Amino acid sequence: MNPVFLLWLAGAMVVFLSAATASRAYIASSNIVLLVFSLLLYCVGNLMMVRLMREGGLGLAISASAIAQLLLVNIIAFFMFGERLSTTQLAGVGLGVAAMILMLFPLEAKS
């Protein structure tokens, strides 16, 4: 996998996870500043996604971002906000991680 793609993916994940955490904090406090901050972070994250789409293509960029967010936001929800997933939901997260591994390290097709 292209190292530039992975670097931009990591950066976008930091921005999107910060935005999600700010959104959750807004829900708990109703502080409008947190909502505005969250929306600004989401805008920055989406601009970063444009670069990711150039590096890896639309399908890979959106899929890798969605699955990384799925995993990481659940870790944040568990440790910071005390939220829990059911066994079925945890299995779904596990399947998402397996899918991401398969997408990021594809076998070359032989023709």
C-alpha atoms as an extended CHARMM CRD file, in Angstrom:
* protein
*
       111  EXT
         1         1  MET       CA              0.0000000000        0.0000000000        0.0000000000  PROA      1               0.0000000000
         2         2  ASN       CA              1.1640000000        3.4970000000       -0.8160000000  PROA      2               0.0000000000
         3         3  PRO       CA              2.7470000000        5.1430000000        2.2910000000  PROA      3               0.0000000000
         4         4  VAL       CA              1.3020000000        8.5440000000        1.3320000000  PROA      4               0.0000000000
         5         5  PHE       CA             -2.1920000000        7.0260000000        1.3050000000  PROA      5               0.0000000000
         6         6  LEU       CA             -1.6720000000        5.5110000000        4.7530000000  PROA      6               0.0000000000
         7         7  LEU       CA             -0.3350000000        8.8160000000        6.1150000000  PROA      7               0.0000000000
         8         8  TRP       CA             -3.3340000000       10.7670000000        4.8160000000  PROA      8               0.0000000000
         9         9  LEU       CA             -5.6700000000        8.0400000000        6.0970000000  PROA      9               0.0000000000
        10        10  ALA       CA             -4.1360000000        8.2900000000        9.5790000000  PROA      10              0.0000000000
        11        11  GLY       CA             -4.4400000000       12.0780000000        9.5390000000  PROA      11              0.0000000000
        12        12  ALA       CA             -8.0420000000       11.9720000000        8.3730000000  PROA      12              0.0000000000
        13        13  MET       CA             -8.8600000000        9.4420000000       11.1000000000  PROA      13              0.0000000000
        14        14  VAL       CA             -7.4330000000       11.7320000000       13.7770000000  PROA      14              0.0000000000
        15        15  VAL       CA             -9.5570000000       14.6040000000       12.4640000000  PROA      15              0.0000000000
        16        16  PHE       CA            -12.7560000000       12.5260000000       12.1200000000  PROA      16              0.0000000000
        17        17  LEU       CA            -12.3330000000       10.9300000000       15.5460000000  PROA      17              0.0000000000
        18        18  SER       CA            -11.7570000000       14.3390000000       17.1090000000  PROA      18              0.0000000000
        19        19  ALA       CA            -14.9350000000       15.5410000000       15.4060000000  PROA      19              0.0000000000
        20        20  ALA       CA            -16.9250000000       12.5510000000       16.6510000000  PROA      20              0.0000000000
        21        21  THR       CA            -15.6130000000       13.0410000000       20.1860000000  PROA      21              0.0000000000
        22        22  ALA       CA            -16.5450000000       16.7300000000       20.0720000000  PROA      22              0.0000000000
        23        23  SER       CA            -20.0280000000       15.7790000000       18.8070000000  PROA      23              0.0000000000
        24        24  ARG       CA            -20.4860000000       13.3320000000       21.6790000000  PROA      24              0.0000000000
        25        25  ALA       CA            -19.2600000000       15.9450000000       24.1590000000  PROA      25              0.0000000000
        26        26  TYR       CA            -21.8000000000       18.3990000000       22.7070000000  PROA      26              0.0000000000
        27        27  ILE       CA            -24.5950000000       15.8740000000       23.3080000000  PROA      27              0.0000000000
        28        28  ALA       CA            -23.5680000000       15.6170000000       26.9620000000  PROA      28              0.0000000000
        29        29  SER       CA            -23.1740000000       19.3580000000       27.5520000000  PROA      29              0.0000000000
        30        30  SER       CA            -25.2350000000       21.2120000000       24.8950000000  PROA      30              0.0000000000
        31        31  ASN       CA            -22.3530000000       23.6950000000       24.5170000000  PROA      31              0.0000000000
        32        32  ILE       CA            -22.7870000000       25.2170000000       21.0440000000  PROA      32              0.0000000000
        33        33  VAL       CA            -19.0290000000       25.8620000000       20.7720000000  PROA      33              0.0000000000
        34        34  LEU       CA            -18.4380000000       22.0880000000       20.7660000000  PROA      34              0.0000000000
        35        35  LEU       CA            -20.9580000000       21.6720000000       17.9600000000  PROA      35              0.0000000000
        36        36  VAL       CA            -19.3040000000       24.3610000000       15.8260000000  PROA      36              0.0000000000
        37        37  PHE       CA            -15.8590000000       22.8730000000       16.5340000000  PROA      37              0.0000000000
        38        38  SER       CA            -17.1220000000       19.4360000000       15.5480000000  PROA      38              0.0000000000
        39        39  LEU       CA            -18.5660000000       20.7290000000       12.2760000000  PROA      39              0.0000000000
        40        40  LEU       CA            -15.2990000000       22.4890000000       11.4160000000  PROA      40              0.0000000000
        41        41  LEU       CA            -13.3640000000       19.2930000000       12.0670000000  PROA      41              0.0000000000
        42        42  TYR       CA            -15.7340000000       17.3220000000        9.8350000000  PROA      42              0.0000000000
        43        43  CYS       CA            -15.1530000000       19.8710000000        7.0460000000  PROA      43              0.0000000000
        44        44  VAL       CA            -11.3710000000       19.5200000000        7.3870000000  PROA      44              0.0000000000
        45        45  GLY       CA            -11.6880000000       15.7230000000        7.4090000000  PROA      45              0.0000000000
        46        46  ASN       CA            -13.7530000000       15.7440000000        4.2220000000  PROA      46              0.0000000000
        47        47  LEU       CA            -11.1790000000       17.9430000000        2.4910000000  PROA      47              0.0000000000
        48        48  MET       CA             -8.5210000000       15.4240000000        3.5190000000  PROA      48              0.0000000000
        49        49  MET       CA            -10.6760000000       12.6780000000        2.0140000000  PROA      49              0.0000000000
        50        50  VAL       CA            -10.3900000000       14.3700000000       -1.3860000000  PROA      50              0.0000000000
        51        51  ARG       CA             -6.6230000000       13.7850000000       -1.2370000000  PROA      51              0.0000000000
        52        52  LEU       CA             -7.1990000000       10.1830000000       -0.1510000000  PROA      52              0.0000000000
        53        53  MET       CA             -9.4750000000        9.6260000000       -3.1300000000  PROA      53              0.0000000000
        54        54  ARG       CA             -6.7250000000       10.8760000000       -5.4330000000  PROA      54              0.0000000000
        55        55  GLU       CA             -4.1650000000        8.5630000000       -3.8680000000  PROA      55              0.0000000000
        56        56  GLY       CA             -6.1920000000        5.3640000000       -3.5820000000  PROA      56              0.0000000000
        57        57  GLY       CA             -9.4060000000        5.7960000000       -5.5180000000  PROA      57              0.0000000000
        58        58  LEU       CA            -12.9240000000        6.4770000000       -4.3160000000  PROA      58              0.0000000000
        59        59  GLY       CA            -13.8290000000        2.9440000000       -3.2600000000  PROA      59              0.0000000000
        60        60  LEU       CA            -10.7010000000        2.2360000000       -1.2570000000  PROA      60              0.0000000000
        61        61  ALA       CA            -10.5590000000        5.6780000000        0.3720000000  PROA      61              0.0000000000
        62        62  ILE       CA            -14.1630000000        5.7150000000        1.5610000000  PROA      62              0.0000000000
        63        63  SER       CA            -14.1600000000        2.0430000000        2.6050000000  PROA      63              0.0000000000
        64        64  ALA       CA            -10.8760000000        2.2580000000        4.5200000000  PROA      64              0.0000000000
        65        65  SER       CA            -11.9810000000        5.4780000000        6.2120000000  PROA      65              0.0000000000
        66        66  ALA       CA            -15.3720000000        4.0770000000        7.2060000000  PROA      66              0.0000000000
        67        67  ILE       CA            -13.9520000000        0.8740000000        8.6580000000  PROA      67              0.0000000000
        68        68  ALA       CA            -11.1270000000        2.6410000000       10.4970000000  PROA      68              0.0000000000
        69        69  GLN       CA            -13.6730000000        5.0300000000       11.9830000000  PROA      69              0.0000000000
        70        70  LEU       CA            -15.9240000000        2.1000000000       12.9160000000  PROA      70              0.0000000000
        71        71  LEU       CA            -13.1630000000        0.4780000000       14.9260000000  PROA      71              0.0000000000
        72        72  LEU       CA            -11.5860000000        3.5570000000       16.4610000000  PROA      72              0.0000000000
        73        73  VAL       CA            -14.7920000000        5.3730000000       17.3860000000  PROA      73              0.0000000000
        74        74  ASN       CA            -15.9510000000        2.2690000000       19.2580000000  PROA      74              0.0000000000
        75        75  ILE       CA            -12.7000000000        2.2780000000       21.2270000000  PROA      75              0.0000000000
        76        76  ILE       CA            -13.2640000000        5.9410000000       22.1180000000  PROA      76              0.0000000000
        77        77  ALA       CA            -16.9230000000        5.2900000000       22.9960000000  PROA      77              0.0000000000
        78        78  PHE       CA            -15.8770000000        2.4320000000       25.2830000000  PROA      78              0.0000000000
        79        79  PHE       CA            -13.0500000000        4.1710000000       27.1450000000  PROA      79              0.0000000000
        80        80  MET       CA            -14.2440000000        7.7920000000       27.2410000000  PROA      80              0.0000000000
        81        81  PHE       CA            -18.0210000000        7.4680000000       27.4180000000  PROA      81              0.0000000000
        82        82  GLY       CA            -18.5490000000        4.0010000000       28.9110000000  PROA      82              0.0000000000
        83        83  GLU       CA            -20.6180000000        2.7310000000       25.9780000000  PROA      83              0.0000000000
        84        84  ARG       CA            -20.7470000000       -1.0370000000       25.3210000000  PROA      84              0.0000000000
        85        85  LEU       CA            -21.4500000000       -3.1460000000       22.2180000000  PROA      85              0.0000000000
        86        86  SER       CA            -23.3470000000       -6.4240000000       22.1970000000  PROA      86              0.0000000000
        87        87  THR       CA            -21.6330000000       -9.6370000000       21.1170000000  PROA      87              0.0000000000
        88        88  THR       CA            -23.2670000000       -9.4350000000       17.6860000000  PROA      88              0.0000000000
        89        89  GLN       CA            -22.1210000000       -5.8490000000       17.2690000000  PROA      89              0.0000000000
        90        90  LEU       CA            -18.5700000000       -6.7990000000       18.2930000000  PROA      90              0.0000000000
        91        91  ALA       CA            -18.6280000000       -9.5390000000       15.6420000000  PROA      91              0.0000000000
        92        92  GLY       CA            -19.6140000000       -6.9130000000       13.0830000000  PROA      92              0.0000000000
        93        93  VAL       CA            -16.6860000000       -4.7200000000       14.0870000000  PROA      93              0.0000000000
        94        94  GLY       CA            -14.3910000000       -7.7430000000       13.7700000000  PROA      94              0.0000000000
        95        95  LEU       CA            -15.6780000000       -8.4410000000       10.2600000000  PROA      95              0.0000000000
        96        96  GLY       CA            -15.0670000000       -4.7970000000        9.3750000000  PROA      96              0.0000000000
        97        97  VAL       CA            -11.4540000000       -5.0690000000       10.5360000000  PROA      97              0.0000000000
        98        98  ALA       CA            -10.9860000000       -8.2410000000        8.4700000000  PROA      98              0.0000000000
        99        99  ALA       CA            -12.4700000000       -6.4640000000        5.4490000000  PROA      99              0.0000000000
       100       100  MET       CA            -10.0970000000       -3.5260000000        5.8740000000  PROA      100             0.0000000000
       101       101  ILE       CA             -7.0870000000       -5.8260000000        6.0470000000  PROA      101             0.0000000000
       102       102  LEU       CA             -8.2050000000       -7.5200000000        2.8360000000  PROA      102             0.0000000000
       103       103  MET       CA             -8.7210000000       -4.1500000000        1.0990000000  PROA      103             0.0000000000
       104       104  LEU       CA             -5.4140000000       -2.6080000000        2.1200000000  PROA      104             0.0000000000
       105       105  PHE       CA             -3.3020000000       -5.6270000000        1.1950000000  PROA      105             0.0000000000
       106       106  PRO       CA             -4.8660000000       -7.0580000000       -1.9580000000  PROA      106             0.0000000000
       107       107  LEU       CA             -3.2690000000       -9.8450000000       -3.9670000000  PROA      107             0.0000000000
       108       108  GLU       CA             -2.2280000000       -8.8320000000       -7.4540000000  PROA      108             0.0000000000
       109       109  ALA       CA             -4.4460000000      -10.2730000000      -10.1410000000  PROA      109             0.0000000000
       110       110  LYS       CA             -2.7110000000      -12.5110000000      -12.6710000000  PROA      110             0.0000000000
       111       111  SER       CA             -3.7840000000      -12.0700000000      -16.2560000000  PROA      111             0.0000000000
